Amino acid sequence: MLTEQGYQLGIAVYIGSAVISLVLFNLWFLRNSSLRVRLLFSLPIAALLLTPALIEPGAKTLAPALVVAAFQFLNHGPEQGFEMAQHATRPLGLFTGGALVLGILSCALFRPRREEPGET
């Protein structure tokens, strides 16, 4: 059985690797992009990687929702996999959708200002 310290270490390692992956994604693929584009892509990816979910309904421990959904789907097959993974896909969809909305709003808010003719 996993001890509490082992569980905390595992979660810390996963969160650290997800943050490092997100930073490397920004450095490699979005190096020359504006802040708007970086937020539009980074926020949903961060939500996909960092959203927590219960391992199974009624459990007391959390795990990354993407990992839980994948394991539930792969262990129970396509017929029951979607039903068994709903406890993980609901928060995953909610947080990813919210992050996408925030990314779209950031695109609208961080538009470059246009200079009017005559202004220097």
C-alpha atoms as a printed R data frame, in Angstrom:
    type eleno elety resid chain resno       x      y       z
1   ATOM     1    CA   MET     A     1   0.000  0.000   0.000
2   ATOM     2    CA   LEU     A     2   1.180  3.511  -0.754
3   ATOM     3    CA   THR     A     3   2.139  5.590   2.256
4   ATOM     4    CA   GLU     A     4   1.089  9.208   2.625
5   ATOM     5    CA   GLN     A     5   4.638 10.424   2.016
6   ATOM     6    CA   GLY     A     6   4.916  8.309  -1.120
7   ATOM     7    CA   TYR     A     7   1.590  9.638  -2.367
8   ATOM     8    CA   GLN     A     8   2.639 13.244  -1.753
9   ATOM     9    CA   LEU     A     9   5.977 12.660  -3.441
10  ATOM    10    CA   GLY     A    10   4.270 11.102  -6.458
11  ATOM    11    CA   ILE     A    11   1.859 14.018  -6.817
12  ATOM    12    CA   ALA     A    12   4.711 16.517  -6.412
13  ATOM    13    CA   VAL     A    13   6.768 14.761  -9.096
14  ATOM    14    CA   TYR     A    14   3.782 14.705 -11.457
15  ATOM    15    CA   ILE     A    15   2.989 18.397 -10.917
16  ATOM    16    CA   GLY     A    16   6.648 19.312 -11.385
17  ATOM    17    CA   SER     A    17   6.915 17.344 -14.604
18  ATOM    18    CA   ALA     A    18   3.673 18.863 -15.917
19  ATOM    19    CA   VAL     A    19   4.940 22.393 -15.232
20  ATOM    20    CA   ILE     A    20   8.306 21.621 -16.837
21  ATOM    21    CA   SER     A    21   6.486 20.169 -19.865
22  ATOM    22    CA   LEU     A    22   4.403 23.309 -20.154
23  ATOM    23    CA   VAL     A    23   7.467 25.558 -19.941
24  ATOM    24    CA   LEU     A    24   9.301 23.494 -22.569
25  ATOM    25    CA   PHE     A    25   6.227 23.575 -24.823
26  ATOM    26    CA   ASN     A    26   6.268 27.353 -24.610
27  ATOM    27    CA   LEU     A    27   9.989 27.546 -25.274
28  ATOM    28    CA   TRP     A    28  10.021 25.154 -28.220
29  ATOM    29    CA   PHE     A    29   6.760 25.809 -30.021
30  ATOM    30    CA   LEU     A    30   5.684 29.286 -28.961
31  ATOM    31    CA   ARG     A    31   9.038 31.055 -28.726
32  ATOM    32    CA   ASN     A    32   8.179 33.851 -31.168
33  ATOM    33    CA   SER     A    33   4.495 34.071 -30.305
34  ATOM    34    CA   SER     A    34   2.754 36.873 -28.508
35  ATOM    35    CA   LEU     A    35   1.417 36.619 -24.973
36  ATOM    36    CA   ARG     A    36  -2.096 36.180 -26.396
37  ATOM    37    CA   VAL     A    37  -1.159 33.081 -28.361
38  ATOM    38    CA   ARG     A    38   0.858 31.645 -25.486
39  ATOM    39    CA   LEU     A    39  -2.083 31.988 -23.102
40  ATOM    40    CA   LEU     A    40  -4.514 30.607 -25.669
41  ATOM    41    CA   PHE     A    41  -2.501 27.401 -25.987
42  ATOM    42    CA   SER     A    42  -0.925 27.126 -22.534
43  ATOM    43    CA   LEU     A    43  -4.000 27.487 -20.353
44  ATOM    44    CA   PRO     A    44  -5.953 24.531 -21.825
45  ATOM    45    CA   ILE     A    45  -2.835 22.344 -21.839
46  ATOM    46    CA   ALA     A    46  -2.200 23.227 -18.200
47  ATOM    47    CA   ALA     A    47  -5.812 22.365 -17.388
48  ATOM    48    CA   LEU     A    48  -5.485 19.009 -19.155
49  ATOM    49    CA   LEU     A    49  -2.317 18.159 -17.272
50  ATOM    50    CA   LEU     A    50  -3.138 19.522 -13.820
51  ATOM    51    CA   THR     A    51  -6.862 18.891 -13.217
52  ATOM    52    CA   PRO     A    52  -7.324 16.494 -10.273
53  ATOM    53    CA   ALA     A    53  -9.962 13.768 -10.034
54  ATOM    54    CA   LEU     A    54 -10.810 10.965  -7.644
55  ATOM    55    CA   ILE     A    55  -9.241  7.653  -8.603
56  ATOM    56    CA   GLU     A    56 -12.693  6.076  -8.500
57  ATOM    57    CA   PRO     A    57 -16.039  7.323  -7.202
58  ATOM    58    CA   GLY     A    58 -15.952  7.318  -3.415
59  ATOM    59    CA   ALA     A    59 -12.151  7.149  -3.159
60  ATOM    60    CA   LYS     A    60 -10.215  9.475  -0.873
61  ATOM    61    CA   THR     A    61  -7.165 10.008  -3.066
62  ATOM    62    CA   LEU     A    62  -6.750 12.244  -6.077
63  ATOM    63    CA   ALA     A    63  -4.830 11.724  -9.285
64  ATOM    64    CA   PRO     A    64  -4.536 13.687 -12.540
65  ATOM    65    CA   ALA     A    65  -7.901 13.504 -14.296
66  ATOM    66    CA   LEU     A    66  -6.370 12.772 -17.695
67  ATOM    67    CA   VAL     A    67  -4.520  9.754 -16.278
68  ATOM    68    CA   VAL     A    68  -7.610  8.513 -14.398
69  ATOM    69    CA   ALA     A    69  -9.800  8.830 -17.495
70  ATOM    70    CA   ALA     A    70  -7.241  7.002 -19.643
71  ATOM    71    CA   PHE     A    71  -6.878  4.134 -17.166
72  ATOM    72    CA   GLN     A    72 -10.647  3.779 -16.702
73  ATOM    73    CA   PHE     A    73 -11.209  3.759 -20.444
74  ATOM    74    CA   LEU     A    74  -8.402  1.293 -21.145
75  ATOM    75    CA   ASN     A    75  -9.300 -1.062 -18.273
76  ATOM    76    CA   HIS     A    76 -13.019 -1.259 -19.007
77  ATOM    77    CA   GLY     A    77 -13.015 -1.100 -22.786
78  ATOM    78    CA   PRO     A    78 -14.945  1.184 -25.110
79  ATOM    79    CA   GLU     A    79 -18.361 -0.081 -23.992
80  ATOM    80    CA   GLN     A    80 -18.065  0.737 -20.294
81  ATOM    81    CA   GLY     A    81 -14.978  2.947 -20.397
82  ATOM    82    CA   PHE     A    82 -16.821  6.189 -21.049
83  ATOM    83    CA   GLU     A    83 -19.280  5.529 -18.236
84  ATOM    84    CA   MET     A    84 -16.558  4.502 -15.783
85  ATOM    85    CA   ALA     A    85 -14.459  7.577 -16.621
86  ATOM    86    CA   GLN     A    86 -17.222 10.161 -16.242
87  ATOM    87    CA   HIS     A    87 -16.147 11.097 -12.720
88  ATOM    88    CA   ALA     A    88 -12.801 12.158 -14.210
89  ATOM    89    CA   THR     A    89 -13.920 13.569 -17.563
90  ATOM    90    CA   ARG     A    90 -16.485 15.962 -16.080
91  ATOM    91    CA   PRO     A    91 -13.982 18.074 -14.111
92  ATOM    92    CA   LEU     A    92 -11.469 17.670 -16.925
93  ATOM    93    CA   GLY     A    93 -13.934 19.089 -19.441
94  ATOM    94    CA   LEU     A    94 -15.040 21.834 -17.066
95  ATOM    95    CA   PHE     A    95 -11.513 23.043 -16.272
96  ATOM    96    CA   THR     A    96 -10.304 22.715 -19.864
97  ATOM    97    CA   GLY     A    97 -13.349 24.605 -21.146
98  ATOM    98    CA   GLY     A    98 -12.830 27.310 -18.542
99  ATOM    99    CA   ALA     A    99  -9.166 27.597 -19.474
100 ATOM   100    CA   LEU     A   100 -10.086 27.856 -23.143
101 ATOM   101    CA   VAL     A   101 -12.558 30.645 -22.357
102 ATOM   102    CA   LEU     A   102  -9.861 32.459 -20.351
103 ATOM   103    CA   GLY     A   103  -7.440 32.020 -23.246
104 ATOM   104    CA   ILE     A   104  -9.951 33.480 -25.702
105 ATOM   105    CA   LEU     A   105 -10.643 36.380 -23.322
106 ATOM   106    CA   SER     A   106  -6.919 37.003 -23.008
107 ATOM   107    CA   CYS     A   107  -6.716 37.243 -26.798
108 ATOM   108    CA   ALA     A   108  -9.407 39.900 -26.707
109 ATOM   109    CA   LEU     A   109  -7.862 41.810 -23.789
110 ATOM   110    CA   PHE     A   110  -4.207 41.780 -24.837
111 ATOM   111    CA   ARG     A   111  -4.662 43.161 -28.327
112 ATOM   112    CA   PRO     A   112  -1.986 45.568 -29.431
113 ATOM   113    CA   ARG     A   113  -3.089 49.170 -29.422
114 ATOM   114    CA   ARG     A   114  -3.481 50.864 -32.744
115 ATOM   115    CA   GLU     A   115  -1.912 54.229 -33.125
116 ATOM   116    CA   GLU     A   116  -4.150 56.839 -34.616
117 ATOM   117    CA   PRO     A   117  -2.792 58.936 -37.475
118 ATOM   118    CA   GLY     A   118  -1.192 62.034 -36.066
119 ATOM   119    CA   GLU     A   119  -0.028 60.396 -32.820
120 ATOM   120    CA   THR     A   120   3.640 59.700 -32.423
